[in-house]
Amino acid sequence: MEILFELPGSSPSAAAIIAKATKTGDRYRMQVSEEELYASLEQLRGLGAKILSVAQVKASLEEYFMHLIEADRAQGAAVEVSGK
């Protein structure tokens, strides 16, 4: 999941969350797993962040294709080893 947010001022307590984020202008973009989403949102709210959007990150067609190719290669290597 991707969280887009603005963080007014930077406090020492915000350092951990800023380390996970990428800054673009006045905004930060951070990717978290679905399991970490609500905890991250609560942490941002506690810091006074303005949440601009939360979006699901989807793989591009090219990334999906490359994942399939790598999985096929790994399976092929396993077959070759077990066939000996």
Secondary structure, DSSP 4 states (H G I P E B T S, - for coil): -EEEEE-SS--GGGHHHHHHSEEETTEEEEE--GGGHHHHHHHHHHTT-EEEEEE-----HHHHHHHHHHHHHHHHHHHHHHT-
